[in-house]
Every structure is written in C-alpha cells, then in structure tokens.
Amino acid sequence: MRPAAAPGPSDAKSLEVLAAVRKAIGGDAKLAALKTVSFEGTYRRLMGEQDTTGDLELYFALPDKFQRIEQLPAFGPNLTG
C-alpha cells in the first residue's frame, strides 16, 4: 500500500473553502443533522455538432437515497435513482 500524497496548495485552499461553507451554514453540528438536500440548475451538453441545454435536479435523502431528474427539451424528463 502506498502512503497518501502530501496535500498540494490547491488542496489547502479547497479545505479552507469547505471550512468556510460549513461555518456559514451553522457549523458541523448543523451539517451532521442534515437529512435531505436538493440542487437545481441548468446545463449545456455538446455531443458532436449537437448542442443541447436542459434542466437538472438532484435530490438526496441521507444516507442512501437519491433521485436525478434530467430534462432535455426534445425528450422530456429522464429519472434516475
């Protein structure tokens, strides 16, 4: 087994940003109490010469449930999870 590599400069910055996010949402105790979370956004996908955009929704119920809804205008909703 190889030892883990020493964190690089970007890793230190990432850890700093994550610590600030945890603090902004109320600290580690609030984060530990989190049971559900959802994200919604839009995306753009290039497939060869085809350029499509759509909506993406992610729903998580911790510890082991999730649903992903991807909506392409030409195809409608595509459910996963």
C-alpha positions in Angstrom: 0.0 0.0 0.0 1.3 3.4 -0.9 1.2 6.3 1.6 -1.1 9.2 0.7 0.4 12.0 -1.2 1.0 15.3 0.7 -1.7 17.8 0.0 -0.8 20.4 -2.6 -1.5 24.1 -2.5 -4.9 23.7 -4.1 -5.9 21.1 -1.6 -5.2 23.5 1.2 -7.4 26.2 -0.4 -10.2 23.6 -1.0 -10.1 22.7 2.7 -10.3 26.4 3.6 -13.3 27.0 1.4 -15.1 23.9 2.7 -14.5 25.0 6.3 -15.9 28.4 5.5 -19.0 26.8 3.9 -19.5 24.6 7.0 -19.3 27.7 9.2 -21.7 29.7 7.0 -24.4 27.0 7.3 -24.2 26.8 11.0 -21.2 24.6 11.8 -20.5 20.9 11.9 -23.5 20.1 14.2 -26.0 21.6 11.7 -24.3 19.7 8.9 -24.5 16.4 10.8 -28.2 17.0 11.4 -28.9 17.4 7.7 -31.2 14.7 6.3 -32.3 16.0 2.9 -30.8 18.3 0.3 -31.7 19.3 -3.3 -29.9 21.1 -6.1 -31.4 22.5 -9.3 -29.7 24.1 -12.2 -29.3 24.2 -16.0 -26.6 22.6 -18.1 -25.2 22.7 -21.6 -24.1 19.5 -23.4 -22.2 19.2 -26.6 -22.5 15.9 -28.4 -20.5 16.2 -31.7 -22.2 19.0 -33.6 -25.3 18.8 -31.5 -25.6 21.5 -28.8 -28.3 20.9 -26.2 -29.3 22.6 -22.9 -31.6 21.3 -20.2 -32.5 21.3 -16.5 -31.0 19.1 -13.9 -32.5 18.4 -10.4 -30.7 16.3 -7.8 -32.4 15.2 -4.6 -30.7 13.4 -1.7 -32.2 11.7 1.4 -29.3 10.7 3.5 -27.7 8.3 4.0 -28.6 6.2 0.9 -31.3 7.6 -1.3 -31.1 9.9 -4.3 -33.0 10.9 -7.4 -31.7 12.7 -10.5 -34.1 14.3 -13.0 -32.6 15.5 -16.2 -34.9 17.3 -18.6 -33.9 17.7 -22.3 -36.4 19.8 -24.2 -36.8 17.3 -27.0 -37.1 14.2 -24.8 -38.8 15.3 -21.5 -37.8 14.1 -18.0 -35.3 11.3 -17.5 -35.5 9.9 -14.0 -32.6 8.1 -12.3 -32.5 6.7 -8.7 
